[in-house]
């Protein structure tokens, strides 16, 4: 069994064109290191699932390579299974067996030795809180528990890399929160994790780094930058936006313009502007107050992953007519 | 030591819980019980004038043909959707993305189907034993016919599994399997008859060729041939025909398994 160190997932210039002629992935590369959670974001049909299937070996790329550490896994699902645990979407579960039988079946499938199997199963059952549902038929479990069970299947193999395609789809708020905690726990165990999700607020909390995919390619979020961190989001990629609400909005706008800052209306009397850093924002505030404006509110605008994604995709793709 | 094939393990668990399979078995045993009841009633009403061997023979042959009919219908249908269903319910990715080889996956599925065929076949054993002991055919002949039926069930399971691998929807796989069965068991003999009828003055070699192509591999014809066999005269021709049928069946089974394994090489989209 692979050790949980030096198992960096490396995707090199992957290309995949389906027999229908659709170019799903067009030269995408990615490196995810142990202990890192990478968030894969993009609209439907962008190529996220294809990228994960290429990474898991289920699909063979026309070009490019998949590596885990030094092990070459390109188009080799059997070999990849030792390094990569893949939870696909849509989720396929055997519905006519009990939860215990489901886990036991995959423990056998993963060729876990009979002596080691009960311990490994118990570990997963405890981690996922599956104990109360073990004797229930999978068919009768809620979507959330079915997803947990599928995650259990992936975890049984103790693979150093996890690929989770829409793990939170169809889950309620509480189940999503549980999943968040669980993935954080798994990442703390030095696994490299790639999560594709449309539920951006959760992904924002969960991932260390993000990448936006559209039309089979990474999309630039800033000039020359395709991957970004939570810190990048907070800093507005080097130009955080500030919100200022004062007694004379017209004077505020004039002051900002005089300092070379482009003022924007941010609802009501609030004016928004982008500043390089906190010092520049403070200097601008002082300049506004020196012009006799009473400042009622001044704060850095909270930026969410959703804002970044929407802004990037809107900028990248012209809106439909 | 390598453990049992996990797919076989899963198939057994799933099949044991399928209510319809128990209903089929109940229907089969019920049919055999009715046949036995009729035979017994005839024997009692007939007031001892009927030869006991006639009752024994009737019971054994009725059971064997009934069993072959059931196996020819149910065995392929039970295997027909097994791989297509994996694609349909999106569970195939989990199997392909595991250390299991494609051959082990296909063989596990096939063994599950074969276990079901064996179980259905063994349900008839008490009736066959009673018939054989009641003046019916000899036990070796009965067991030979039973083995033939099981083999046919296994062959058809393998073919159905192979067909199943070609499709992404189990309904399509069922329809294709049904079409294969209809073609083999009904259309081929009819075409043979047509070929002989249209060219009735054909040479003996022509007639032999038509017979081999159209019906010497037909399960019911082979079973009927065993029923009528005169062991004293069981010569080269009968052996040749039986050997030919076995060859065709084994080739079909191998083709089915190869198709199933090959189908697992397809990418999982």
Interface residues (C-beta under 8 A of the other chain):
Chain A: X18 X53 X56 X57 X58 X59 X60 X77 X78 X80 X81 X82 X84 X86 X88 X90 X91 X92 X93 X94 X95 X96 X97 X101 X105 X106 X108 X109 X110 X111 X114 X153
Chain B: X3 X4 X6 X9 X10 X13 X14 X17 X18 X89 X90 X91 X92 X93 X94 X95 X96 X97 X98 X99 X100 X101 X267 X268 X269
